[in-house]
Every structure is written in C-alpha cells, then in structure tokens.
C-alpha cells in the first residue's frame, strides 16, 4: 500500500493520499478504461464505440472535472456542492445510452481520485470514488425515455447518494454524533451537498432554451450514426 498511498494526516485517524506512483498508476488505469471503451460492442454486434462517441464523452468528463472545482468548501468527511459537475457525467448517458455512460462514469471515478482524495482504506476508496461516481452512469438507461435527460440525472444522483450513504454507515459510523444513528446521520450528511446541487441542476434544466440546446447537441452527436443506420437499413 505504501507504494501507491502515503499518510497525509492523522487528525481523523489514518488518512492517505496518492503518491507520485499512485497518480501515475491512476492515469494508466484511466487510459486503459478509455481504451477498453473503444472495443465494447453494441447490443446488435454491428459496431464498436466511434471516435465521435469517445471524443464527446471525453469532453463531458473534462467539463465535469473542471466544474467539480467550482464549489463551496469541502465538508469535513468529504463532499461539496458543485456547479453541474454531476450533470455532465449523466449527460453522456442521455446522449449515448448505458453502454457508454457506465464506462465513462467508471473512468470519471478514477479521475476524481487524482484530485486530493481522502482515503481511509481500500474498501472505502472503492465505495466513495469508484462505485459512487460510476453510479452516475445509470443515467444511460433512460436515454430513450420521455424526459430521459431529467430522469437519467435523478437516477444517477440517487445512485451516487446510495453509495455515499453506504460509505458513511460502514466506514464513518464512529463519527456519528451522540443521539443519532449511523444511517440517519449519513442520510442527512450526504443530503446536505447532493440535494442542493441536484435542485440547482434541475432548475437549470427546467429552462426551455437549455433543454432545447442540450437536445440539439444530442441529435448532432448521433447524426452520423443515424444516417449510417438508415443507409444500412
């Protein structure tokens, strides 16, 4: 563990950060994940991810990562209110569906680990970063549904909230204030940053001009694939 992690604080117990080798390893994992994405086959077996799909997904992840730094101060045990950062991960699902969104959200979890993560143990790392952010990819299962952009966003946020609460109950129960249960405290603590961001995002998405623009981008991002399908048909 010392090869990839180093102790950076002892105020809240054993807290770790990534070493230089750890950061390099994460970058390699992100590259491998994105490379694997390009070999995924469609359900009909007719093709792999296109360069356009990978490019659009990469741009959305980069935008989400940048926006994740536009935030209020971090909470003591992790989490903060950001500006639309979760949305642009879920937007990949709205554009391309679950096959792309799950892989992209999984890669985003690794990307978040490069940004001063709070690591108490490997299982906590997996729950708080890999699984929690990968859950944003659930948005892809609603990409062809009515109001799929909003439904997908809510599904992704609820998925992340589930793993954040689970982490609080399993790994941070000792910090529960007297008179409260670990589950109740974790539900409330994680809601303090996830709910406000979700509400702000949904208000933003309720603006007709915003919805129209995002739908238009989806159509343009899939235009080549649609024309190809028509030609093959």
Long-range contacts (C-beta under 8 A, 24 or more apart in sequence): 1-122, 5-119, 12-77, 12-175, 13-120, 14-120, 15-118, 15-119, 15-120, 16-119, 16-120, 17-116, 17-117, 17-119, 18-113, 18-114, 18-117, 18-119, 23-114, 26-110, 26-113, 26-114, 27-114, 29-110, 30-107, 30-110, 30-111, 33-103, 33-106, 33-107, 33-110, 34-58, 34-107, 36-103, 37-100, 37-103, 37-104, 37-107, 40-99, 40-100, 40-103, 42-99, 43-99, 46-232, 49-99, 49-100, 50-224, 50-225, 52-221, 52-224, 53-96, 53-100, 53-221, 56-92, 56-95, 56-96, 56-221, 57-92, 57-96, 57-100, 57-104, 60-88, 60-89, 60-91, 60-92, 60-104, 61-88, 61-89, 61-92, 61-104, 61-107, 61-108, 61-111, 63-88, 64-88, 64-89, 64-108, 65-108, 65-111, 65-112, 65-115, 68-112, 68-115, 69-115, 72-193, 75-189, 75-192, 75-193, 77-118, 77-168, 77-172, 77-175, 77-189, 78-118, 78-128, 79-164, 79-189, 79-190, 79-192, 79-193, 79-194, 80-193, 81-193, 81-196, 81-197, 81-200, 82-197, 83-197, 83-200, 84-200, 84-201, 84-204, 85-197, 86-136, 86-153, 86-156, 86-157, 86-160, 86-197, 86-198, 86-201, 87-153, 87-201, 87-204, 87-205, 89-133, 89-136, 89-137, 89-139, 89-156, 90-136, 90-137, 90-139, 90-152, 90-153, 90-155, 90-156, 90-157, 91-139, 91-149, 91-153, 91-214, 92-137, 92-139, 92-140, 93-136, 93-137, 93-138, 93-139, 93-140, 93-141, 93-142, 93-143, 93-152, 93-156, 94-139, 94-140, 94-142, 94-143, 94-148, 94-149, 94-152, 94-153, 94-214, 94-218, 95-143, 95-217, 95-218, 95-221, 95-222, 96-140, 96-143, 96-221, 96-222, 97-140, 97-141, 97-143, 97-144, 98-137, 98-138, 98-140, 98-141, 98-143, 99-140, 100-140, 101-136, 101-137, 101-138, 101-139, 101-140, 101-143, 102-134, 102-137, 102-138, 102-140, 103-137, 104-137, 105-133, 105-134, 105-135, 105-136, 105-137, 105-156, 106-130, 106-133, 106-134, 106-137, 108-133, 108-134, 108-136, 109-133, 109-134, 120-171, 121-171, 123-170, 123-171, 124-167, 124-170, 124-171, 127-163, 127-166, 127-167, 127-170, 127-171, 128-163, 128-164, 128-167, 128-171, 131-163, 132-159, 132-160, 132-163, 132-164, 132-167, 133-160, 135-159, 135-160, 135-162, 135-163, 136-160, 149-205, 149-211, 149-214, 149-215, 150-202, 150-205, 153-198, 153-201, 153-202, 153-205, 154-198, 154-202, 157-194, 157-198, 160-194, 161-190, 161-191, 161-194, 164-190, 164-194, 165-190
